[in-house]
Amino acid sequence: MFRKLVLLFLITSYCFGQHQDKVDFLTASILIEPLPLEKEIKGTVAYSLKIGSKVDSVFLDAKNMGFSNVKLNGRKINYGNNGEQIIIHKKFKKGRTYALELVYSCKPKQALYFIGLEDAIEGNEQIWTQGQGKYTSHWVPSFDDMEEKVEFDLQIKTHKSNRVIANGTLVNITNEPDAKAIFSFDMKKPMSSYLLAFAIGKYEKENLVSKSGIPIENYYYPKDSLKVEPTYRYTKQIFDFLEEEIGVPYPWQNYKQIPVKDFLYAGMENTTATIFSDSYMIDATAFVDRNYVNVNAHELAHQWFGNLVTEKNGEHHWLHEGFATYYAYLVEKELFGDDHFYWKLHHTANQLQEISDRAEGQSLLDPKASSLTFYEKGAWALVALRELVGDEFFKNGIRNYLVKHQLKNVTVTDFLNQIATASTIDLSAYKRMWLDSSEFPTQEAMSILEKYSPSLVLLSNMDAEFERIKSDDIDYEAYWNTTSSIHFKKDLIEKHHHVLPTSVIEKAFAMDTILIRQSLAVSLFGLSTSAASKEVWKSNFESLLNDKSYRTQEVALIKLWGTFEKDRQVYLDKLSNTTGFPNKNIRLLWLTLALVTPEYRVDEKADYLEELSAYTRSIYNPEVRQTAFTFLTDIGAMNLETYKELLKSTNHHSWQFRNFARRLLDKELNNDKSKVQIQAATKELKEDDLRYLRTKMEVE
């Protein structure tokens, strides 16, 4: 057995070493049929590949797949399958093009997800993919290495009542005799395997066309027609702006955006087909606090930075995330103004300075760097680079970089060479400061901000005055009156509300500006605020419950409820019919407060508890479920059914929600009463649902 393992290792290592230099996979025609009840994929993939120099085997990544037929140029061929890769054994001839066909089946453990199958709710079922960081090779034999770019054409067989969205253009729908249909998609250009994607579900769509003539398709659930405008607001403007700003036409044939349930991230930039969390499907009121604009722009920017040009490996990840973050910020600058842009950069600079002060900063060339580093420090590196070389040279360098390296893999050096050539500026000092160093250059960043933002200069002057006199004896009202910057005033309230004169607070409450009034909701009525002071501002604070902001209403409700006990019923009545964001922030809070307010609607408390408990079920997104679990445990209202949902959640495909559920279960197991209920819940669950619990019990 040991000899076989060594031999297999040598074969696999040899194939991997030869793959990029000697074998080029050109095209792939994929036909898959997802089987939801079995959570299985049955598929056939036909590759064409060209041999650059003689090799005696080639491989594809294939996780836990079974192969029923493997043919090379129409003939069966010997192969090896180690559960990670399929290795094709043959003396391939230099210069020849071969046709490889694989018939396979698999039950993906990741990268492809069957959602809503157990909900028993019509139209709630979805199937969607997530290749980045998860590997498409879990559902189709492909390439985990980003350097292998292939033109993928995808065919998907599913029930004809479904909507299927995938990379490329839908060119045909062929009805099958079993109430199914084959949806055929055509891609015109090659891409890395991790960008191969599809989504299946019940959708409607909005059609737009960019200024340059690119079709844009915005998908939504049939029930969400009223959310289409606020969710996809500015989409055409974002698309047109990025094409003009980047200076290179959108590189693909069309663009689609698809919301899905229980997504792992905010969004994913699959080529021509961004998949994003349906928690961003919002109504008009939610737009001010939690909109899709930044994610929309970020994932679209990736169509150039990541998809058109792709990093060679993790050391160059800045070329993806830093660039997408930067261009999304430019979009927000275009839409929301300079003040919004520079204050956002100021906020991220403070975050980066904090981790530098803790000696936790990271180089942008560190493949294990945090998201904060890749995204925010990466965006700042581009702000600094543009400031150094100037707008014209920066844009010329970006354009030359994309054109020269299109459909190829790149390094940071490839990018810097194009900027250096365009600008004739030596970038070595820039690279040391912004890319190589683990420190964040705060002084340089603040210098850039204060060059362009008068309100940040004002902030700096005020901070300098505070340092000079070492007290709060500052004329804050004069600073307030000096500027019209909403962001300066918001910052002033949040940092100095405890010493602001009454006249400033009155002016803030009188403003019809959501961000200012929200800062009052967040800042006032803290634990240190006196009862007398709270009485003074009571009526003003109560007016926040009427604001068109779910965040403001949520904060105002919890603070008013906690401060004025005799008026709790009034406050609860005020928001009794408000749901809030897609995460039901206000409804979940309201139910909890209604349950713990003894005299409030006593006859309806059982219904409220039933509703709050129901939000732990899998038909709701993880954010809703997590909040419901938290409130129920806080008020000691977990029961047999909610513990069953908690146990099942410990195996959820979203690692964030799964880890939350496990931590909460660990905590509940320390309570003897809860432990009895948990043990009772296990008797009604499948063994698969108890994997984490069994593991924990074994450890104990």
N, C-alpha and C positions, 0 to 999 in steps of 0.2 A: 504493500500500500504506500509506503514511504517513497519507493522508487517512482510509482505512478504520479504522486503529488509533485515530486521534484521535476519529472519530465513535463508535466502539465504546466508548471511554473515557468520552465525554460521556454516552452512553446509560446505561452502567452506573452512573456517578456520579449521574446524575439519578434513576435508579431507587432507588439506595441512600438518597439524601437524602429521597425521598418515602415510603420503605417503611413506617417505623414510624408516621408520622402519618396516612397516607392509606389504607393497606391493612392489613387484619387477617385473617390466615389462622386459620380457626376449627378445622377438623377435617381429619384425614388418614387415609385408608384405604390401607394399604400391603400389597402382595402381592409377596414376593420368593422367588426360587428360587436358592439358592447352588449353583454347579457346582464342586465341589471340585477335580476333575482340571484344569479350565481356570482355577481360581482366579478365577472370574467370578460376577457377580451379574446375574440377569435380573429385572426388576421392573416393577411398575405402581404408581403412586401417584395417588390421587384426592384433591384438596384442595377444600375449600369456603372461599371467601374473601369478605370483605365490604369494600366500597369506602367509605371515609369521605369522600373528596372526589375530584373528577375527576382521573384520571391517564391517561396514554396508554401506559403499560407497567408491568409488574410483573416481579420477578425471584425466582429461587431459586438458592441456591448448589448447584453440581453439578460436582464435580471429575472431569474426564476421562471424561465420560459421553457415550454415543451415544444419540440419541432416534429411535425408529422411528415414533412416533405422538404427537402433541400435540394435544389437543382442549380447547376451551373451550365449555362448555354443549353438549357433544356434537358440536361441529363443529371440523374442523381449523382451526388458527390459525397465523399466521406467528410465527416465533420466531427468536431469535439464540442461538448457543451458542459461547462463547469459550473453552471448556475449564475455566472457573472458575464460570460462571453460565449459566443459561438465562434469556433475557429474552423475555417474552411481549408482543407488540406489539398494542395495541388501545386504543381510547378507552373506558376503563372509566367507567361512570356512577355518580355519587354515590348512596349508599344501596342499591345493588344487591348481591345475593349471587351469586357465580359458582361454577361447578363446573369445575375444571381437572384434566385427566387426562393423565398423562405415562407413556409406555411407554419403558423405557430398558434399557441394559446397561452394565456397567463392570467393570474389573479393579482393585479398590481397592489403592492403594499404601500406605495406612495406615487406621486406624480400624476395619478388619475384617480378621481374620487366620484363615487356614487352617492348622491345626496338625496335625502328625503324619501327613501324607499320604504321606510317603516312608519311614515307619518300617517298613512291612510288618508291623505288629503289630495284630492284631484288637482293635478297641475303643479304639485310641489316637488316633483322629481326632477333632478338635474344630474348631468354628468359633465365634469369639466376637468381640465388638465392644468398642471403647474410644473413646468420643466426646469426652471432655474433653481439650482440648489437641490433638486429632487431627482433629476435625471429622467428624461423621456424614455430611456432604455428600459424602464419598468413596464411600458405598454407597447413599444414597438422596437424591434432590433435597430439600433442606431448608434450614436457616437457621443460618449460623455465628454470627449475632448472638443472644446469649442473651435479648434482649428480646422475641423472637417466640415466644410460647407457644401450642402447638397440642395438641389432644386427638388423640393418635396411637393408632390401632388397627392392629395388626400381624398379618399372616398370613405364615407361612413354610412353604414346600414343601420337604420333605426325605424321606429314606428313613424309612419308618414304624417301623423298629426304633430310631430315635434318640429321645432325649428332647430337647425344645425348651423352653427357659425364656426368658421375655421380660417386658417391662413389662405390668402389669395382670393380668387373670384369664384363664386358659385356658378359653374357652367352648365350643370345639368342635374335634374332630379328624375331618377328612374323608378317608377312604381314597381313593386314586387308583388307576387300573388298572395303573400301572407300578411297583408295590411302594412307592410314595411316599404321603405323606399331607400334608394342609394343616393346620397347627396355627394356630388363630385365637385371638388375644388381644384383650381389650377393656380400654381405659383409660377411667376415668370423668371425669378432670380433665385440663386442659392442662398441658404442661411444655415446657421448652426442649429443642431438638433434641439437644443434647449428652448428654442423659440418656436418649435412646432406645437400647435395647440388647437383645441376645439372646445366648444361648449354645446350641450344639448339641453333643451328645455322648452318651456312655453313662453314665447316672446312676441312682442310687436316691435316695430322699428320706425324711427324717424330718419328720413333721408335728407342730407344736405350735400352741397357741392362747394368745394373750395374755390377761391378766386382763380386758381390754376387749373381747375377742372377735375380735381380728384374727388370721386364719390366718397362720402362719409356716411356711415350707418350707425346710428345710436339706438341701441336695443333697450327694451324695458319690459317689465311684466305687464300683462293686460290690465291689472288692477291699478297700475301706477301711472296712468295717462296724465294725471294732473301734476305729476312730479317731473315730467320730461323737461319742461322749460327750465325750472330752477336747477335741476341736476346738470343738464348739458348746456347751461347758459354760457355764452361766449365761445362755444366750441369752434365755430367757423372763424371767429376773430383770432383765436389761439392758433389755429392751423395756418391762417394767412400770415400772421405775425412771424411765426417760426420759420416759414419758408423764406420770408424776406430777410429776417434777421440773420439766419444761418447762411443764406446766400447760395444754397444748393437746393434744387427742387426736391420735393418729397420723393423718396427713391422707390416707392412701391406702387402697386396698381390701384389700391383702394385702402380705406381705413375704417375699422369697426371698433366699437366699444360695447362690452357685454358685462352686465352686472350678474354676479352669482352669489348663492348662499354659502355661508361658512367659509369664505375665502381665507387663505392663509396670511395675506398681506393686504395693503391698501390697493395695490394694482400690480399688473405684470404686463410688460411691453411686448408680448408675442408679435411676431412680424405681421403687420396689417391687422392684428386682432387683439387689442388690449382687453384683458379680463380684469375686472375690479370688484371689490366688495360691494354688495348691494346695500350696505349700511350708508353708502353715499347717495342713495336715491332719496332725495330730500324734497320737502315742500318749500314754499317761498319764505316762510318765517325762519326756517332753519338755515337759509343761505348765509345770513350774516355771521353765524357762528361756526358752521360746519359744512362747507361746500366742497364740491368736487374739482374746483378750478385748478388748484395746485397739482393734484394727482393727474388730472386731465392733461395738463401741460407737461408734467414730468414724464409720463409714459409716452406721450407723443414725441418728445425730444429724443427719447431712446430709439426711435425709429431711425434716426441718424447715428446717434452716439450709443453704440451697443449692438445695433442690428446691421446698419450699413457698414460700419467699421466696428470690429469686435476685438476685445482684449485678447492677448495671447494667453495670459494666465492671471491669477489673483494679484500679482504685484502691480498690475496695470489697471486695477478695478476703478481707480479714479477716473479713467477715461470713459467709464459708463456713468457712475452715480454722481460724481462731482459735476459733470457736464449737464446731465439731466436736471439736477437740482438748480444749477446756475441759470439755465435757460427757462426753467419754470419760474424763477424769481424775476427774470426779465419780463416774462408774460404778466406777472402780477404788477410789475412797475408800469407796464403799458396800460393795464386795465384799472388799477387802483391808485396810481400816482407815485411820485418820487418819495414822498414822506413814508408811505407804506413800505416801499422797497428798502430804504436806508435804515428804518427802525427795525425791520426784520433782520437785516444784516447785523445791526447793533446787538440784537437779542442773541443771535447765534455766536457772535464774537464773545459775548459774556459767558456763554456756555462753554466755549472752547477754552477761554482763559481759566475758568474754574477747574477744568480737568488738567490744564497745564500746571496750575498752582498746586495741585495734588500729585504732581509728577506722574500723571496718568495719560499724558498726551502721547500721540502716536504719529509716526511718519505716514504720509500718504502713499508710500511705496511698500508699506507693511501689508502683506496679503491677509493678515489676521486682524487688521484694524477694525474698529467699531463702526457702526453705521453713522454715528455723529461725525467721525473723522472723514469717512468716504464721502458722505453727502454734504455736510456743512463746511468742514474745512476744505473739502474739494471745491465747493462753490466759491469760497473765499479766495482760493488759489487762482481761480479764473478772474475774479474781480481785480485782484492785484496784478495779474498778468496783463489784463486789458489796460489798467492804469499805467503800467510800465511802458508798454509799446504803443499805446494809442489805439483809437477805434479803428482807423483804416487798416493798419497793419495787422491788428488782431483779427478782423473779419477776413482779410485776405488770407491770413495763415490758416484760419478755420476752413475756409473754402478749399484751399489747396490741399490741406490734410485729408478732407473728406473725398475729394476727387481722386487724389493719388492712391489712396488706400481703400477705396470702395470695394466692398465684398471681400475684404481681406482681414487678416488679424494684425493688430498693431501693438506697439509698446509706447511708453511715455516718451522715450527718445524720438520715436517717429513723429510724435506730435510736436515736441519742442523744436525739432529740426525745421519743421514747416514755419513755425512762428519766428524762429531766428532768421530763417532765410527771407521771410517777408519783411521783417523789421530791420535786419542787419544789426541787431542788438545781441550782445553776449548775455545769455540767460543762466550762466553758471551760478552767479550769486543768488538769483531768483530761485533756482532749483534748490540750493542749499537751505534757503530760508523757508520756503513754502512747501516743498515736497519732501526733502530729506529729513528735516528737523522734526523732532517729536514735540517741540514747543510751538505754541501759537504766537505769532508776532503781533501782539496786541497794539503796540504803539503805532506800527505801520498801518494796521487796520483802522484804528481810530483816526489817524491822519487822513486817510482816504474818505472816511465818513464825514468828517468835519469840513472837508474841502467842498462837499456837495450838499450838505444838509444844514441849513441855518438852525433848525430846531435842535439838532444834536450839538451844535456849537453852544446854543443857549443852555442845554443840559450840562455841558462841560463847564460853562461859566458858573452855573449855580452850584455844581459840585465843588468847584474851586473855592467859591465863597464860603461854603460850609466848612471846608478844610481850613480856611484861613481864620475864621472866627471861632471854630470849634463849638458851635452851638446851632440850635434851630431858630435863632433870632434873625431870620431872613425874611425879606419882604416877598413872600411867596405870591401874594396877589399881583405884585408888579410883574413877576415872571409869567404868571397866568395871563395877564393882559397883554404881554409883549408879543405873543404868538397866537396864530390860529391853528397850530398843529394839534390835531386830535391825539396823536400818539404822545406828544410831550405832556399834554394835560392828563392823559390816562396814566402815564408813568408818574406824574406828580401826585395824583390821588393815591395810587397804590403804594408809593414809597413814603409819603409824608402826610397821609390823611389825618394822623393823630395830632398834627401840629398846624394844620391848615386853618386859616381864619374862617369864621362862619360865613363870611361873604363869598368866599371861594366855593364852599360846599353848596351854598344856595345857587350860585351861578351854574355849578355842575348839574344839580338836580333840574334846573330850568332848561338845560340844553336838550334839544330833541335829537340827541345823538346816541345811538345804542351803545357804542363802545365806552363812552364816558359814563353813562348811567350804569352800565354793567360793572365798570370799575368801582363805582360807589357800592353796588350790591356786594361785590367781593370783599371790599376793604372795610366798610363800616360795620358796626355791630359786632366787633370782635369781643373776645373774652375780657379784654382790659377796658372796654368801653363802659362808662358808668351808666347806671339805670336812668339817671337824670338826662344824660346826653341822648340816650336812646328814645326817651319820651319826646325830646325836642324834635328829633328827626323822624318820628313815627309815621306821620302822614306822608311825608316825602318818600320814605322807604316803602310804604304800602303802595304807592303809585307805581313802583317797579313791577308789581304783579300784572300790570296792564301793558307792559312793554312787549313789542313784537320780537322777543328773543327768548327762546326756550332756556338758554343758559341763565339769563337774568332772572326769569321766573323761578327756576329751580332754586337758585341761591337765595332769592328773596323769600320764597316759601319756607325753606328750612330755618332761616334766621328769624323770621317773624314768628313762626310756630314755636321756636325755642325761647323767644323773648317775651311775648305777650300771651300768656296762658289763657286769659279770659277771652281772647279773640280768636282762638284756634279754629273754631267752627266757621267763622267768617272767612278766614284764609283758605281753609279746605274747600268750602263751597265755591270760592272764586275760581279754583282750578280743577274742579271736579270732573270736567269734561275735556281736559287737555292731556294729550298723549306725549307731545314733545318730539324729540329727534327719533330717527328710526330705532334707536336703542331704548325708546320709551322712558327716557330719564325722568320726566315729570310724573307719568302714570305710576311707575314703580315706587317713586318716593311718596306720592299721594296715598297709594294703597297702604304703605307701611305706616305713615303718620295716622291715617284713618283707623288702622287697627290698634295703635297704641294710644289713641285719644279716647279715654274711657267713655265719655258721655256722647261721643259722636256716632250717630246713625247705628245705634246698637243692634237693631234688627237686621242690618245688612252686613255685619262683620263677617259672618260665615261665608257670604258670597265674595267678600273682599279677600279673605284668606285663600279661598279656592282659586280666585283669579291670580293672585300673586304666586301661588304655588304652581299654577299652570304655566307660568312664564319660564319655569325651569326645564320645560320639555324640549325635545330636539327639533320641534317645528320652528323654534325661535333661534335667532342668531346668537352666537356665543356671548356677545356683549350684553344682550338682554338677559340671558340665562345667568351669567356671572353676577350681575347686579341683583337679580331675584334671589339667587342662592345667598348672597351676602346679607341682604336685608332679612331674609328668613332666619338665618343663623343669629343675626344680631338681636332679633326679638324673640328668639327661642321658639320658632314656629315650624321647624322642619318636621316632616312626618314620613310615614312609610313610603309614599309615592315619590316625594322629593329626594329621599335618600336613594331610591332606586335610580332616579335620574342622575344623581351625583355619582354613584358608582359607575354608571355607564359612561359618564363624562370623563372618567379617568383614563379612557382609551380613545378619546376624541382625536381626529386627525390634525387639528390645530394645536401645535405644541404649547402656545400661550394659554389656551383655555384648558388643555389637558393638565398643565402644570398647576394652574389655579385650582382645578378640581382635586388634584392629589394633595395639595397643601391643605385645602379645606377639610378633606376627608381625614387627613392625619390629625388635624386639630380636633375634629369631632370624635375621633376614636379615643381621645383622652378623657372624654366625658362618659361616665358609666351609663347614664340614661340614654344618651345618643348611641352608644355602642350597642345597646340592646336592640334599638330600632334598626340599626345598620345590619346587625346579624339577621334580623327578621326579613329585611329587604333582600338579602342574598338568596333566600329560598325561592324567590320568584324571578330570578335572573338566569341567563345563560352563563355557562362557564367562561365564555370569552369575555363577558362583561366584568368578570371578577379577577381578571389577570393581575391588575395592580394590587388589589386587596390581598390576593393569595401570596404575591411576592412579598408584600409588607409583613404578612403574618409569618412567613418563613424566616424573614430577617429577625423578627422579634423572638 
